[in-house]
Amino acid sequence: CVHFSVHSFVERLGGVERRIEIGLLFDPHRPRERAVATLLRERLVQAGWSVRFNFPYFGNTDGLTSFLRARHRAADYLGFEVELNQRVARTADGQRRLARDLVAAVRAYLSGCMRTTAST
């Protein structure tokens, strides 16, 4: 199972502007999650997004993905949280752009999975 949840984060916290557009949260201790996150980040950056791993939160702390990781083996479950800066999330154009580019990145990942499966 590859699980994505999408959330937003405030663009300014404690007087500090958060310029990153997308935070991609995952458990860095799970090699498959790290590999998928790397591919997703590459695709999203190519599409023009600013992306940072495990920002503005850590990907292996409280949350649904952590809850599910505790119940499923790393081979059976990959959990990701996509955090979108509210500066982008508040506009319909930003929402559409994220949906389009995230879907394209996930398709690229799944396409690679299908090629790997077909060749074995």
N, CA, C and O atoms as a GROMACS GRO file, in nm:
protein
  480
    1CYS      N    1   0.085  -0.117   0.000
    1CYS     CA    2   0.000   0.000   0.000
    1CYS      C    3   0.090   0.124   0.000
    1CYS      O    4   0.183   0.135   0.080
    2VAL      N    5   0.061   0.215  -0.089
    2VAL     CA    6   0.127   0.345  -0.090
    2VAL      C    7   0.019   0.447  -0.053
    2VAL      O    8  -0.079   0.464  -0.126
    3HIS      N    9   0.039   0.513   0.060
    3HIS     CA   10  -0.062   0.601   0.117
    3HIS      C   11  -0.012   0.746   0.114
    3HIS      O   12   0.098   0.776   0.160
    4PHE      N   13  -0.094   0.834   0.060
    4PHE     CA   14  -0.064   0.977   0.060
    4PHE      C   15  -0.175   1.050   0.133
    4PHE      O   16  -0.293   1.024   0.108
    5SER      N   17  -0.139   1.140   0.221
    5SER     CA   18  -0.237   1.233   0.276
    5SER      C   19  -0.184   1.373   0.246
    5SER      O   20  -0.063   1.397   0.248
    6VAL      N   21  -0.275   1.463   0.218
    6VAL     CA   22  -0.238   1.599   0.179
    6VAL      C   23  -0.294   1.696   0.281
    6VAL      O   24  -0.412   1.691   0.317
    7HIS      N   25  -0.209   1.785   0.327
    7HIS     CA   26  -0.244   1.884   0.428
    7HIS      C   27  -0.186   2.018   0.384
    7HIS      O   28  -0.114   2.027   0.285
    8SER      N   29  -0.217   2.121   0.459
    8SER     CA   30  -0.154   2.251   0.435
    8SER      C   31  -0.092   2.300   0.565
    8SER      O   32  -0.127   2.257   0.674
    9PHE      N   33   0.003   2.394   0.548
    9PHE     CA   34   0.066   2.455   0.666
    9PHE      C   35   0.065   2.607   0.648
    9PHE      O   36   0.064   2.658   0.536
   10VAL      N   37   0.066   2.677   0.760
   10VAL     CA   38   0.061   2.823   0.755
   10VAL      C   39   0.189   2.877   0.694
   10VAL      O   40   0.297   2.823   0.714
   11GLU      N   41   0.175   2.986   0.619
   11GLU     CA   42   0.289   3.042   0.548
   11GLU      C   43   0.380   3.124   0.640
   11GLU      O   44   0.496   3.149   0.606
   12ARG      N   45   0.330   3.164   0.754
   12ARG     CA   46   0.409   3.242   0.850
   12ARG      C   47   0.383   3.186   0.989
   12ARG      O   48   0.269   3.169   1.031
   13LEU      N   49   0.493   3.158   1.061
   13LEU     CA   50   0.480   3.104   1.196
   13LEU      C   51   0.582   3.174   1.285
   13LEU      O   52   0.701   3.177   1.254
   14GLY      N   53   0.534   3.231   1.395
   14GLY     CA   54   0.624   3.301   1.486
   14GLY      C   55   0.699   3.415   1.420
   14GLY      O   56   0.813   3.444   1.454
   15GLY      N   57   0.632   3.481   1.324
   15GLY     CA   58   0.694   3.593   1.255
   15GLY      C   59   0.792   3.554   1.146
   15GLY      O   60   0.852   3.641   1.082
   16VAL      N   61   0.809   3.423   1.123
   16VAL     CA   62   0.903   3.375   1.021
   16VAL      C   63   0.824   3.325   0.901
   16VAL      O   64   0.735   3.241   0.913
   17GLU      N   65   0.858   3.378   0.783
   17GLU     CA   66   0.792   3.334   0.661
   17GLU      C   67   0.848   3.200   0.618
   17GLU      O   68   0.970   3.180   0.614
   18ARG      N   69   0.758   3.109   0.585
   18ARG     CA   70   0.798   2.977   0.534
   18ARG      C   71   0.788   2.984   0.382
   18ARG      O   72   0.677   2.986   0.327
   19ARG      N   73   0.900   2.987   0.316
   19ARG     CA   74   0.902   3.005   0.171
   19ARG      C   75   0.884   2.874   0.093
   19ARG      O   76   0.844   2.876  -0.023
   20ILE      N   77   0.915   2.762   0.158
   20ILE     CA   78   0.900   2.633   0.091
   20ILE      C   79   0.753   2.613   0.053
   20ILE      O   80   0.663   2.646   0.130
   21GLU      N   81   0.731   2.561  -0.067
   21GLU     CA   82   0.593   2.540  -0.113
   21GLU      C   83   0.539   2.403  -0.072
   21GLU      O   84   0.422   2.391  -0.035
   22ILE      N   85   0.624   2.300  -0.077
   22ILE     CA   86   0.580   2.164  -0.045
   22ILE      C   87   0.675   2.100   0.053
   22ILE      O   88   0.797   2.102   0.034
   23GLY      N   89   0.619   2.044   0.159
   23GLY     CA   90   0.695   1.959   0.249
   23GLY      C   91   0.654   1.815   0.220
   23GLY      O   92   0.535   1.784   0.214
   24LEU      N   93   0.751   1.729   0.202
   24LEU     CA   94   0.724   1.588   0.173
   24LEU      C   95   0.769   1.507   0.294
   24LEU      O   96   0.889   1.489   0.317
   25LEU      N   97   0.672   1.459   0.371
   25LEU     CA   98   0.700   1.390   0.497
   25LEU      C   99   0.700   1.239   0.476
   25LEU      O  100   0.612   1.184   0.409
   26PHE      N  101   0.800   1.174   0.535
   26PHE     CA  102   0.814   1.029   0.528
   26PHE      C  103   0.906   0.986   0.642
   26PHE      O  104   0.963   1.071   0.711
   27ASP      N  105   0.919   0.857   0.662
   27ASP     CA  106   1.009   0.805   0.765
   27ASP      C  107   1.145   0.780   0.702
   27ASP      O  108   1.159   0.688   0.622
   28PRO      N  109   1.247   0.860   0.736
   28PRO     CA  110   1.378   0.844   0.674
   28PRO      C  111   1.448   0.713   0.710
   28PRO      O  112   1.548   0.677   0.647
   29HIS      N  113   1.397   0.642   0.808
   29HIS     CA  114   1.455   0.512   0.846
   29HIS      C  115   1.400   0.398   0.762
   29HIS      O  116   1.444   0.284   0.776
   30ARG      N  117   1.306   0.428   0.675
   30ARG     CA  118   1.251   0.327   0.584
   30ARG      C  119   1.306   0.354   0.444
   30ARG      O  120   1.264   0.448   0.377
   31PRO      N  121   1.400   0.270   0.400
   31PRO     CA  122   1.467   0.295   0.271
   31PRO      C  123   1.374   0.310   0.152
   31PRO      O  124   1.398   0.394   0.065
   32ARG      N  125   1.268   0.231   0.146
   32ARG     CA  126   1.175   0.244   0.032
   32ARG      C  127   1.101   0.377   0.035
   32ARG      O  128   1.079   0.437  -0.070
   33GLU      N  129   1.064   0.423   0.153
   33GLU     CA  130   0.999   0.554   0.162
   33GLU      C  131   1.096   0.664   0.118
   33GLU      O  132   1.058   0.756   0.046
   34ARG      N  133   1.221   0.654   0.160
   34ARG     CA  134   1.322   0.753   0.122
   34ARG      C  135   1.340   0.754  -0.031
   34ARG      O  136   1.347   0.860  -0.092
   35ALA      N  137   1.346   0.636  -0.091
   35ALA     CA  138   1.366   0.626  -0.236
   35ALA      C  139   1.248   0.687  -0.312
   35ALA      O  140   1.268   0.761  -0.408
   36VAL      N  141   1.126   0.656  -0.269
   36VAL     CA  142   1.008   0.710  -0.336
   36VAL      C  143   1.003   0.862  -0.315
   36VAL      O  144   0.973   0.936  -0.409
   37ALA      N  145   1.031   0.907  -0.194
   37ALA     CA  146   1.029   1.051  -0.166
   37ALA      C  147   1.132   1.124  -0.254
   37ALA      O  148   1.105   1.234  -0.300
   38THR      N  149   1.247   1.063  -0.275
   38THR     CA  150   1.350   1.124  -0.360
   38THR      C  151   1.300   1.138  -0.503
   38THR      O  152   1.319   1.242  -0.565
   39LEU      N  153   1.237   1.034  -0.555
   39LEU     CA  154   1.181   1.041  -0.690
   39LEU      C  155   1.072   1.148  -0.699
   39LEU      O  156   1.070   1.227  -0.793
   40LEU      N  157   0.983   1.150  -0.601
   40LEU     CA  158   0.876   1.249  -0.602
   40LEU      C  159   0.931   1.390  -0.596
   40LEU      O  160   0.886   1.479  -0.668
   41ARG      N  161   1.029   1.411  -0.508
   41ARG     CA  162   1.088   1.545  -0.497
   41ARG      C  163   1.152   1.586  -0.629
   41ARG      O  164   1.134   1.700  -0.673
   42GLU      N  165   1.226   1.495  -0.693
   42GLU     CA  166   1.289   1.528  -0.822
   42GLU      C  167   1.185   1.572  -0.924
   42GLU      O  168   1.204   1.672  -0.993
   43ARG      N  169   1.076   1.498  -0.933
   43ARG     CA  170   0.970   1.531  -1.029
   43ARG      C  171   0.903   1.664  -0.996
   43ARG      O  172   0.875   1.745  -1.085
   44LEU      N  173   0.877   1.687  -0.869
   44LEU     CA  174   0.811   1.811  -0.829
   44LEU      C  175   0.903   1.932  -0.850
   44LEU      O  176   0.856   2.038  -0.892
   45VAL      N  177   1.031   1.917  -0.822
   45VAL     CA  178   1.126   2.026  -0.846
   45VAL      C  179   1.134   2.054  -0.996
   45VAL      O  180   1.139   2.170  -1.037
   46GLN      N  181   1.137   1.948  -1.078
   46GLN     CA  182   1.138   1.968  -1.224
   46GLN      C  183   1.014   2.045  -1.270
   46GLN      O  184   1.020   2.118  -1.369
   47ALA      N  185   0.904   2.029  -1.200
   47ALA     CA  186   0.780   2.098  -1.234
   47ALA      C  187   0.777   2.241  -1.179
   47ALA      O  188   0.681   2.314  -1.201
   48GLY      N  189   0.883   2.281  -1.109
   48GLY     CA  190   0.893   2.418  -1.062
   48GLY      C  191   0.860   2.444  -0.916
   48GLY      O  192   0.852   2.559  -0.875
   49TRP      N  193   0.839   2.339  -0.838
   49TRP     CA  194   0.806   2.354  -0.697
   49TRP      C  195   0.933   2.363  -0.612
   49TRP      O  196   1.036   2.306  -0.648
   50SER      N  197   0.924   2.434  -0.499
   50SER     CA  198   1.029   2.426  -0.397
   50SER      C  199   0.983   2.320  -0.297
   50SER      O  200   0.876   2.331  -0.238
   51VAL      N  201   1.065   2.217  -0.278
   51VAL     CA  202   1.027   2.100  -0.198
   51VAL      C  203   1.135   2.073  -0.094
   51VAL      O  204   1.254   2.081  -0.123
   52ARG      N  205   1.092   2.041   0.025
   52ARG     CA  206   1.186   2.006   0.131
   52ARG      C  207   1.135   1.880   0.201
   52ARG      O  208   1.015   1.866   0.227
   53PHE      N  209   1.226   1.790   0.231
   53PHE     CA  210   1.191   1.669   0.305
   53PHE      C  211   1.160   1.703   0.450
   53PHE      O  212   1.225   1.787   0.512
   54ASN      N  213   1.057   1.634   0.502
   54ASN     CA  214   1.019   1.640   0.643
   54ASN      C  215   1.013   1.783   0.696
   54ASN      O  216   1.074   1.817   0.798
   55PHE      N  217   0.939   1.864   0.624
   55PHE     CA  218   0.916   2.004   0.659
   55PHE      C  219   0.770   2.036   0.632
   55PHE      O  220   0.718   1.994   0.528
   56PRO      N  221   0.702   2.105   0.716
   56PRO     CA  222   0.749   2.171   0.838
   56PRO      C  223   0.744   2.081   0.961
   56PRO      O  224   0.764   2.129   1.073
   57TYR      N  225   0.719   1.955   0.941
   57TYR     CA  226   0.712   1.858   1.051
   57TYR      C  227   0.799   1.738   1.016
   57TYR      O  228   0.837   1.720   0.901
   58PHE      N  229   0.829   1.657   1.116
   58PHE     CA  230   0.900   1.532   1.092
   58PHE      C  231   0.800   1.428   1.041
   58PHE      O  232   0.685   1.426   1.084
   59GLY      N  233   0.845   1.343   0.950
   59GLY     CA  234   0.756   1.245   0.890
   59GLY      C  235   0.738   1.117   0.970
   59GLY      O  236   0.662   1.029   0.929
   60ASN      N  237   0.807   1.106   1.082
   60ASN     CA  238   0.796   0.981   1.159
   60ASN      C  239   0.751   1.006   1.303
   60ASN      O  240   0.782   0.929   1.393
   61THR      N  241   0.676   1.115   1.322
   61THR     CA  242   0.620   1.143   1.455
   61THR      C  243   0.470   1.117   1.450
   61THR      O  244   0.422   1.046   1.362
   62ASP      N  245   0.398   1.172   1.542
   62ASP     CA  246   0.253   1.150   1.548
   62ASP      C  247   0.184   1.172   1.415
   62ASP      O  248   0.223   1.259   1.337
   63GLY      N  249   0.083   1.093   1.390
   63GLY     CA  250   0.003   1.109   1.270
   63GLY      C  251  -0.046   0.975   1.222
   63GLY      O  252  -0.006   0.870   1.273
   64LEU      N  253  -0.133   0.979   1.124
   64LEU     CA  254  -0.192   0.856   1.071
   64LEU      C  255  -0.085   0.766   1.009
   64LEU      O  256  -0.090   0.645   1.026
   65THR      N  257   0.010   0.825   0.937
   65THR     CA  258   0.113   0.741   0.874
   65THR      C  259   0.196   0.668   0.980
   65THR      O  260   0.229   0.551   0.963
   66SER      N  261   0.229   0.736   1.089
   66SER     CA  262   0.304   0.670   1.197
   66SER      C  263   0.222   0.558   1.261
   66SER      O  264   0.274   0.451   1.291
   67PHE      N  265   0.095   0.585   1.280
   67PHE     CA  266   0.004   0.485   1.334
   67PHE      C  267   0.002   0.360   1.245
   67PHE      O  268   0.011   0.248   1.294
   68LEU      N  269  -0.009   0.382   1.114
   68LEU     CA  270  -0.016   0.269   1.020
   68LEU      C  271   0.119   0.198   1.004
   68LEU      O  272   0.123   0.076   0.986
   69ARG      N  273   0.227   0.272   1.012
   69ARG     CA  274   0.360   0.208   1.005
   69ARG      C  275   0.379   0.110   1.121
   69ARG      O  276   0.443   0.006   1.106
   70ALA      N  277   0.325   0.144   1.236
   70ALA     CA  278   0.339   0.058   1.353
   70ALA      C  279   0.261  -0.072   1.337
   70ALA      O  280   0.286  -0.169   1.408
   71ARG      N  281   0.167  -0.075   1.245
   71ARG     CA  282   0.081  -0.192   1.226
   71ARG      C  283   0.112  -0.272   1.100
   71ARG      O  284   0.060  -0.382   1.081
   72HIS      N  285   0.198  -0.215   1.013
   72HIS     CA  286   0.229  -0.283   0.887
   72HIS      C  287   0.379  -0.285   0.863
   72HIS      O  288   0.451  -0.191   0.896
   73ARG      N  289   0.424  -0.394   0.804
   73ARG     CA  290   0.567  -0.407   0.772
   73ARG      C  291   0.605  -0.303   0.666
   73ARG      O  292   0.522  -0.259   0.587
   74ALA      N  293   0.733  -0.266   0.667
   74ALA     CA  294   0.784  -0.168   0.569
   74ALA      C  295   0.764  -0.219   0.427
   74ALA      O  296   0.749  -0.139   0.334
   75ALA      N  297   0.765  -0.350   0.408
   75ALA     CA  298   0.745  -0.407   0.274
   75ALA      C  299   0.600  -0.394   0.228
   75ALA      O  300   0.571  -0.403   0.109
   76ASP      N  301   0.509  -0.373   0.323
   76ASP     CA  302   0.366  -0.370   0.291
   76ASP      C  303   0.304  -0.230   0.292
   76ASP      O  304   0.194  -0.211   0.240
   77TYR      N  305   0.374  -0.133   0.351
   77TYR     CA  306   0.314  -0.001   0.367
   77TYR      C  307   0.417   0.109   0.349
   77TYR      O  308   0.522   0.107   0.413
   78LEU      N  309   0.387   0.204   0.262
   78LEU     CA  310   0.466   0.326   0.246
   78LEU      C  311   0.373   0.442   0.276
   78LEU      O  312   0.267   0.454   0.213
   79GLY      N  313   0.411   0.528   0.369
   79GLY     CA  314   0.324   0.638   0.408
   79GLY      C  315   0.390   0.773   0.385
   79GLY      O  316   0.504   0.795   0.425
   80PHE      N  317   0.316   0.863   0.320
   80PHE     CA  318   0.367   0.996   0.289
   80PHE      C  319   0.262   1.101   0.324
   80PHE      O  320   0.142   1.080   0.307
   81GLU      N  321   0.310   1.213   0.373
   81GLU     CA  322   0.224   1.328   0.392
   81GLU      C  323   0.280   1.440   0.305
   81GLU      O  324   0.399   1.472   0.311
   82VAL      N  325   0.194   1.497   0.226
   82VAL     CA  326   0.230   1.609   0.141
   82VAL      C  327   0.175   1.734   0.207
   82VAL      O  328   0.054   1.750   0.220
   83GLU      N  329   0.265   1.822   0.250
   83GLU     CA  330   0.225   1.946   0.316
   83GLU      C  331   0.241   2.060   0.218
   83GLU      O  332   0.350   2.083   0.166
   84LEU      N  333   0.133   2.132   0.192
   84LEU     CA  334   0.133   2.241   0.096
   84LEU      C  335   0.122   2.374   0.169
   84LEU      O  336   0.035   2.392   0.254
   85ASN      N  337   0.209   2.466   0.135
   85ASN     CA  338   0.206   2.599   0.193
   85ASN      C  339   0.070   2.664   0.162
   85ASN      O  340   0.025   2.662   0.048
   86GLN      N  341   0.007   2.721   0.264
   86GLN     CA  342  -0.126   2.781   0.244
   86GLN      C  343  -0.123   2.898   0.146
   86GLN      O  344  -0.227   2.933   0.089
   87ARG      N  345  -0.008   2.958   0.125
   87ARG     CA  346   0.005   3.061   0.023
   87ARG      C  347  -0.035   3.006  -0.114
   87ARG      O  348  -0.095   3.076  -0.196
   88VAL      N  349  -0.001   2.879  -0.138
   88VAL     CA  350  -0.035   2.812  -0.263
   88VAL      C  351  -0.172   2.746  -0.252
   88VAL      O  352  -0.252   2.750  -0.346
   89ALA      N  353  -0.199   2.686  -0.138
   89ALA     CA  354  -0.322   2.607  -0.119
   89ALA      C  355  -0.449   2.690  -0.123
   89ALA      O  356  -0.555   2.638  -0.155
   90ARG      N  357  -0.440   2.818  -0.093
   90ARG     CA  358  -0.562   2.899  -0.086
   90ARG      C  359  -0.617   2.936  -0.222
   90ARG      O  360  -0.728   2.989  -0.232
   91THR      N  361  -0.540   2.910  -0.329
   91THR     CA  362  -0.591   2.945  -0.462
   91THR      C  363  -0.629   2.819  -0.539
   91THR      O  364  -0.564   2.714  -0.526
   92ALA      N  365  -0.732   2.830  -0.618
   92ALA     CA  366  -0.774   2.716  -0.701
   92ALA      C  367  -0.663   2.678  -0.798
   92ALA      O  368  -0.642   2.560  -0.824
   93ASP      N  369  -0.591   2.777  -0.851
   93ASP     CA  370  -0.481   2.749  -0.943
   93ASP      C  371  -0.371   2.669  -0.873
   93ASP      O  372  -0.316   2.575  -0.930
   94GLY      N  373  -0.338   2.708  -0.749
   94GLY     CA  374  -0.236   2.635  -0.674
   94GLY      C  375  -0.278   2.492  -0.646
   94GLY      O  376  -0.198   2.400  -0.655
   95GLN      N  377  -0.404   2.473  -0.612
   95GLN     CA  378  -0.457   2.339  -0.586
   95GLN      C  379  -0.452   2.253  -0.711
   95GLN      O  380  -0.412   2.137  -0.706
   96ARG      N  381  -0.493   2.310  -0.824
   96ARG     CA  382  -0.490   2.235  -0.951
   96ARG      C  383  -0.347   2.201  -0.990
   96ARG      O  384  -0.318   2.090  -1.034
   97ARG      N  385  -0.259   2.297  -0.975
   97ARG     CA  386  -0.119   2.275  -1.011
   97ARG      C  387  -0.059   2.162  -0.926
   97ARG      O  388   0.008   2.074  -0.979
   98LEU      N  389  -0.084   2.165  -0.795
   98LEU     CA  390  -0.034   2.057  -0.709
   98LEU      C  391  -0.092   1.924  -0.752
   98LEU      O  392  -0.018   1.826  -0.766
   99ALA      N  393  -0.223   1.919  -0.773
   99ALA     CA  394  -0.287   1.793  -0.812
   99ALA      C  395  -0.224   1.739  -0.940
   99ALA      O  396  -0.190   1.622  -0.948
  100ARG      N  397  -0.210   1.824  -1.040
  100ARG     CA  398  -0.152   1.783  -1.169
  100ARG      C  399  -0.010   1.731  -1.151
  100ARG      O  400   0.024   1.624  -1.202
  101ASP      N  401   0.074   1.807  -1.080
  101ASP     CA  402   0.215   1.771  -1.070
  101ASP      C  403   0.238   1.654  -0.975
  101ASP      O  404   0.328   1.573  -0.998
  102LEU      N  405   0.159   1.644  -0.869
  102LEU     CA  406   0.172   1.531  -0.778
  102LEU      C  407   0.126   1.402  -0.847
  102LEU      O  408   0.191   1.298  -0.833
  103VAL      N  409   0.016   1.408  -0.919
  103VAL     CA  410  -0.031   1.291  -0.993
  103VAL      C  411   0.076   1.246  -1.093
  103VAL      O  412   0.102   1.127  -1.106
  104ALA      N  413   0.136   1.341  -1.164
  104ALA     CA  414   0.241   1.306  -1.262
  104ALA      C  415   0.360   1.241  -1.192
  104ALA      O  416   0.417   1.145  -1.244
  105ALA      N  417   0.398   1.291  -1.076
  105ALA     CA  418   0.511   1.233  -1.002
  105ALA      C  419   0.478   1.092  -0.953
  105ALA      O  420   0.561   1.002  -0.962
  106VAL      N  421   0.357   1.073  -0.902
  106VAL     CA  422   0.316   0.940  -0.854
  106VAL      C  423   0.307   0.843  -0.972
  106VAL      O  424   0.347   0.727  -0.960
  107ARG      N  425   0.255   0.889  -1.084
  107ARG     CA  426   0.250   0.804  -1.204
  107ARG      C  427   0.390   0.761  -1.248
  107ARG      O  428   0.410   0.647  -1.288
  108ALA      N  429   0.485   0.852  -1.240
  108ALA     CA  430   0.623   0.817  -1.276
  108ALA      C  431   0.675   0.707  -1.183
  108ALA      O  432   0.741   0.613  -1.228
  109TYR      N  433   0.645   0.718  -1.055
  109TYR     CA  434   0.685   0.615  -0.959
  109TYR      C  435   0.617   0.482  -0.993
  109TYR      O  436   0.684   0.379  -1.001
  110LEU      N  437   0.486   0.486  -1.012
  110LEU     CA  438   0.412   0.363  -1.041
  110LEU      C  439   0.456   0.301  -1.174
  110LEU      O  440   0.462   0.179  -1.187
  111SER      N  441   0.486   0.383  -1.271
  111SER     CA  442   0.536   0.334  -1.400
  111SER      C  443   0.665   0.256  -1.380
  111SER      O  444   0.684   0.151  -1.441
  112GLY      N  445   0.754   0.308  -1.296
  112GLY     CA  446   0.878   0.237  -1.266
  112GLY      C  447   0.852   0.106  -1.195
  112GLY      O  448   0.921   0.007  -1.220
  113CYS      N  449   0.751   0.103  -1.107
  113CYS     CA  450   0.714  -0.021  -1.037
  113CYS      C  451   0.665  -0.124  -1.137
  113CYS      O  452   0.700  -0.242  -1.129
  114MET      N  453   0.584  -0.079  -1.231
  114MET     CA  454   0.527  -0.171  -1.329
  114MET      C  455   0.637  -0.228  -1.420
  114MET      O  456   0.633  -0.346  -1.455
  115ARG      N  457   0.734  -0.145  -1.458
  115ARG     CA  458   0.845  -0.194  -1.541
  115ARG      C  459   0.928  -0.296  -1.464
  115ARG      O  460   0.969  -0.397  -1.520
  116THR      N  461   0.952  -0.269  -1.337
  116THR     CA  462   1.029  -0.361  -1.253
  116THR      C  463   0.955  -0.493  -1.237
  116THR      O  464   1.016  -0.600  -1.248
  117THR      N  465   0.825  -0.487  -1.213
  117THR     CA  466   0.744  -0.608  -1.196
  117THR      C  467   0.741  -0.689  -1.326
  117THR      O  468   0.751  -0.812  -1.324
  118ALA      N  469   0.726  -0.621  -1.438
  118ALA     CA  470   0.716  -0.689  -1.568
  118ALA      C  471   0.847  -0.756  -1.608
  118ALA      O  472   0.846  -0.856  -1.679
  119SER      N  473   0.960  -0.700  -1.561
  119SER     CA  474   1.089  -0.757  -1.600
  119SER      C  475   1.134  -0.871  -1.511
  119SER      O  476   1.233  -0.938  -1.542
  120THR      N  477   1.065  -0.895  -1.399
  120THR     CA  478   1.105  -1.004  -1.310
  120THR      C  479   1.032  -1.131  -1.339
  120THR      O  480   1.055  -1.232  -1.273
   0.00000   0.00000   0.00000
